[in-house]
Amino acid sequence: MQFLVLTEPSSPPPPEMVLPLISAMEAWVARYRAAGKVRHSWSFAGSQGGGGVVEVDSPEELDVIMAGFPFGPFSTIKVYALSDLDQSLAALRTAVQQTMEMMGAKP
């Protein structure tokens, strides 16, 4: 399962925590990149925050990973489950066709 994870600061950390948080973030990303869990990661140019694509076996595994996200207590985190576009379009096509048939319309 792949998830898009987006983070934005919600409150600033205490100044004395910033450098240790940066180091912790570097270690966190390196750990999960090496494990093949963080597939892509980035920061937002010109602003704070960033995101990535995380590949896990379950939402619960994502919970475990994100529980250790160093900037978590100071961030708004949004998570979106990702699905294959071709499969999503095929499902949408089927749903629309079924709805049209129920309404007596021809697709």
Order of alpha helices (4+ residues) and beta strands (2+ residues): beta-alpha-beta-beta-alpha-beta-alpha
